Amino acid sequence: MLHKTRGVALSYIRYRESSIIAKIYTEAFGIQTYIVNGVRSSKSRTNRIALFQPLTLLDMVVYHKNKEDTMHRISEMKCYQPFQSLPYDVVKSSLALFVTEMLGKTLKEEESNPLLFQFIEESVVYLDEAEGSFENFHIHFLVQLASFLGFGIETVEDLESELKNNHFPHMPDPVEKSATMQLLIGNYGLNMPLDRKRRILILEKLVFFYKIHMESLGEIKSLEVLREVLK
């Protein structure tokens, strides 16, 4: 049966000679996997593979046979909000890589969650359109995403207590604690006086917090990229 849905491209792997297997978070069906034929063919007249770059916002018509099927197919697709800066800015593209990896490892539900989809969509649009003060975007994103995943952070004290109980080897100084508090209550674009060291420490703390609640999270490979880029 054919269905219309919007989606956020997360990742893909090559499949056979000219196809891919793409992981997409959809508005109608949650996290889904699709086989897409012919997108890597040299004979293709369109550059459809670009539609599967990290965080691309897609309008799709998809073919789902049964809920039990693990892979489905895409009948039609197009980008409904082309990026203006995200793929061309090294900092933004590095942040997008990290966000994509975290979403790919944490989103498990194969069912509709309109509020979560809206949050991801609005976050992607913000990052693409932001002209400044987005260096803490990834940290803020993790704080907000945790609430949708069922282990939201209510207060800085609760966060630090849980980290301490699980033997996280660092306690915050007043500047770091104040910044974390602002992240819990503010919106994207906060202009916080965080140096590189503190920004990395808060990020590592939040990733550790995620691992407490999601034992299968594993290694986050894009962390090393952020350590190099966000200086």
Residue pairs with C-beta under 8 A, 6 or more apart in sequence:
1 63
1 64
1 65
2 61
2 62
2 63
2 75
3 28
3 29
3 61
3 62
3 63
3 64
4 28
4 59
4 60
4 61
4 62
5 26
5 27
5 28
5 29
5 60
5 62
6 26
6 27
6 28
6 57
6 58
6 59
6 60
6 80
6 117
6 121
7 24
7 25
7 26
7 27
7 32
7 57
7 58
7 60
8 24
8 25
8 55
8 56
8 57
8 58
8 103
8 117
8 120
8 121
8 124
9 22
9 24
9 51
9 52
9 53
9 54
9 55
9 56
9 58
10 22
10 23
10 24
10 25
10 54
10 55
10 100
10 103
10 104
10 107
11 22
11 23
11 54
11 100
11 104
12 20
12 21
12 22
12 23
12 36
12 52
13 20
13 21
14 20
14 40
15 21
15 35
17 40
17 41
18 37
18 38
18 39
18 40
18 41
18 44
19 35
19 36
19 37
19 38
19 39
19 40
20 35
20 36
20 39
20 40
20 49
20 52
21 33
21 34
21 35
21 36
21 71
22 33
22 34
22 36
22 52
22 74
23 31
23 32
23 33
23 104
24 31
24 32
24 33
24 34
24 58
24 60
25 31
25 32
25 103
25 107
25 117
25 120
26 32
26 60
26 62
26 117
27 112
27 114
27 117
28 112
29 62
29 64
29 110
29 111
29 112
30 107
30 109
30 110
30 111
30 112
30 113
31 107
31 108
31 109
31 110
32 62
32 72
32 110
33 70
33 71
33 72
34 62
34 71
34 72
34 73
34 74
35 71
35 72
35 73
36 48
36 52
36 73
36 74
38 44
38 48
39 48
39 49
39 52
40 49
48 77
50 56
51 58
51 77
51 78
51 79
53 87
54 93
54 96
54 97
54 99
54 100
55 86
55 96
55 99
55 100
55 124
55 127
56 79
56 83
57 79
57 80
57 81
57 121
57 124
57 125
58 77
58 78
58 79
58 80
59 77
59 78
59 79
59 80
60 74
60 75
60 76
60 77
61 74
61 75
61 76
61 77
62 72
62 73
62 74
62 75
63 72
63 73
63 74
63 75
64 72
65 72
67 110
81 125
81 128
83 128
84 128
84 129
85 92
85 128
85 129
86 92
86 93
86 96
86 124
86 127
86 128
87 93
90 229
91 134
91 135
91 229
91 230
92 127
92 128
92 130
92 134
94 222
94 225
94 226
94 229
94 230
95 127
95 134
95 137
95 138
95 226
96 124
96 127
97 222
97 225
98 138
98 220
98 222
98 223
98 225
98 226
99 123
99 127
99 138
99 141
101 220
101 221
101 222
102 141
102 142
102 145
102 210
102 220
103 120
103 145
105 214
105 216
105 217
105 218
105 220
106 145
106 149
106 210
106 214
106 217
113 148
115 148
116 148
119 144
119 145
119 148
123 137
123 141
123 144
123 188
126 134
126 137
126 188
126 189
127 134
127 137
130 137
130 188
130 189
133 189
133 190
133 191
134 188
134 189
135 194
135 199
135 230
136 183
136 190
136 192
136 194
136 199
137 188
138 203
138 226
139 183
139 199
139 202
139 203
139 206
140 183
140 186
140 188
140 190
142 203
142 206
142 207
142 210
143 153
143 183
143 184
143 206
146 152
146 153
146 206
146 209
146 210
146 213
147 153
149 213
149 214
150 213
151 209
151 213
153 159
153 184
153 209
154 184
155 184
156 172
156 177
156 180
156 181
156 184
159 180
159 205
159 209
160 171
160 172
160 177
162 209
162 212
163 205
163 208
163 209
163 212
164 171
166 208
166 212
168 205
168 208
170 201
170 205
172 180
172 201
172 205
173 198
175 193
175 194
175 198
176 194
176 198
176 201
176 202
179 192
179 193
179 194
179 198
179 202
180 202
182 190
182 192
183 190
183 192
183 202
194 202
196 230
196 231
199 230
200 226
200 227
200 230
203 223
203 226
204 223
207 217
207 220
207 223
210 217
211 217
